């Protein structure tokens, strides 16, 4: 990927105001176009092993750079990252997908289900509870462990979830409120000629995890 995306985001972080953004709108448009082109290429490669995203378009996967500041303490008008959620319904999908997050010093790749509705979360937990051996086998797969930091502990519950036995040996695996895997990226990886290859390979080893979640949610 061309380093102009990270370069633009780095400048935006230092000049997060509408006047600067308008003066550099062309630079933003070029960075956005580069990101959209990259996402489109990744979709093409992902569809070779996950045909559920075969017909999604890159523009429907990308998030807007404009922040909703109505209820935020931070009134900065723009996000300092570019992100895309690749799934069968694009960024609006509540099912399993693949996420690309580009941000200087904070880029990462992820897969899974983020912020599921309560009924979805219950279905995922049930699938794990009744198929715990399979789920643990997916998480312990050698290639996955090499290309992922594992389940995200973000917003993990402290207590055993309702309707599940507290003495379940793997109760900790049912306490997650989001079921996502992630892999951090160095800036030089993002700006390299091999970034697409890195992203596709990472998502491919995360694919069995997404398949498990698809089955849980029947999507």
N, C-alpha and C positions, 0 to 999 in steps of 0.2 A: 504493500500500500504506500502511496505517496505520503511523505511526512507532512504535507500541507495541512492535513486534518489536525494532527497534534499541534502543529505550529499555530494554526488559527485558534484552537481551544486554549492554548497557553497564553496567547495575547488577550483573548476574551476574559480569561480569569483575572487579568490585571486591569482590564478596562470594561467592567461589566456595567455598561450604561448605554442608553438608547442612542445618544449622540455618536459615540464611537462606533456602535454597531452599524448605524446608517452610513457612516463614512466608509466602512469596510464591508459593505453589503456584498460587493463583488467577490471578495475573498471568502465570505461565508458561503455564497452560492457555489463557488468552486469546491470548497471543502464538502459541502452537502452532496454535490454531484459525485465526488470521489467516493464518499461513504455509500451512496445509493448504488453505484456501480459495483462496489465491492460486495455489498449484500446480495445483489442480483447474481453475481458469480458464485457466491457461497451457496445460495439456494439451488443453483443448477447442480452443484456437486453433491449437496445433501440429498437431493431428490433421487440420486442413484441408489441410496440405501434406505431412505425414508420417503416413500411416495406420497405421504399425507401432505407434504408441503410442495408438491410438484407444480401446483397452479397458483401459488401465492405470488404476489408481485412485491418487489423490494420497497416501493413507495408506501405500501400498506403495512409494512413491518417497522418503518422508522418512526421514532418519537419526535415530536416537535421540540425545538430548542427553547421555546418560550416557556417561562415558568408561570404557574398559577400562584400569584402572590396575595390573593384575596385574604387568606387566613394565615399567611406565613409571617413570622417575625423578620425573616430575611427578605427584603424587598428587591433583591437583585433580579433584574428582569429576565436574565437568560441562564440556562443550564450551562455548566462548564464541561459538559460531556456530550457525546453523540451516542445514541443507543438504538438498537433494533431488536425486536422480538419476532423471531421467525417461527411461525406455526401455521397450521392450516387455515386459520382465519386472520392471520397477521397480528398486529399489536393488540387487537381487541379480544383475542382468544383467551379463554380462561383455562384451556387445556395445556398439556405439556408442550414445550417448545425449546428453542435455542436462543440465547441472548448474547449479543455483542455489545460491549460497553467500552467506548474509547474515551480516555481522559488522561492527560499527561500525569504520569506517576501513579495512575490508578486504574488502568485498563484491565479488563478481565473478560473471560468467556464463561457462560453458565448454561445449564439445562435443567429442566424439571418443571415444577409448578410453583409459582410465587403468588402469595396472598389468595389461596383458594377460599371459596365460600364455605361456610360451616358444613354443609352437606357434602361438599367435595372432600373436605378434610377428613370427614368421618369415613367416606368410602376408601380413601387412601390408607387410613389407619387400619381399617378392616382388612384390606388386601395384604398389608404388611403382617398383621396379626395372624392371619390364616395361612400365609405363605412366607413365614419368617426365614426359613432356611434358604429359599430362593432369593429373597431380598438381600440377605447377608452375603450370599454368594456373589450377587451382582456388585455389591459395594466393595467386596474384597478382591475382585478381579485385578490381576497384576497391572494390566495396561491402564485401567481406570485409576488405580492408586498412584500411578506414575504421572498421570495427566489431570489430576484433580486433587483439591485439598479436602475432598469429602463433603458430607452434608453441612450446609451452613447452619451455624448455631444462632443466627439472627432471630430474635424474638422466640426463642425456645421456651416452652413451659417448664415450670419447676415441679409441678405435681403430675401424677398419672392422670391421663385424660378420662373423663367420665365414660362409663360403660365398658371399661377395660380393667381386668384384674390387676391390682397393684403388685401382686407377686409374680407377674409375667416376667420371665428371666430377661427379656430384652425390652422392658418397658421404656427405656430411654429412647428407643427408636420410634416410639409412638408419641413422644412429647413435642416433636417439631411442629411448628405452625406453617412452615413453608418447606416443601421438599425440593430442594435445589442442590445441584453440585456446581462448583465453580473452580476456575483456574486463573490465577493472576497472570498478567502479562507485563513484561518489561517494555519500555518505550521502543527499544531497539528491535524487539520482536515485531511490534506493530508496524514499524516503518520499514521492515525488511521485505525483500522480494518474495519471501517464503511465508508471509503471514496468512495468505489464503490456505495454503497447504497445512499450516499449523492449526488454523481454526477448524477446518474440515476434519482433520485427524482427531482433534480433541472432541468434537461433537460426535464423531463416529464411535469413539469408545464410551461416550455417555448415552448412546442410543439405546442399549438394553435397559437402562434406568428409565428412560422416557417410555419405552414399550411397556414396562411394568406399570407405570402411572396411567398410560392409556387404557390398559386393561382394567385398572381400578376404577377409572372414570367412565369406561365404556364409550370412548370417543375414537 
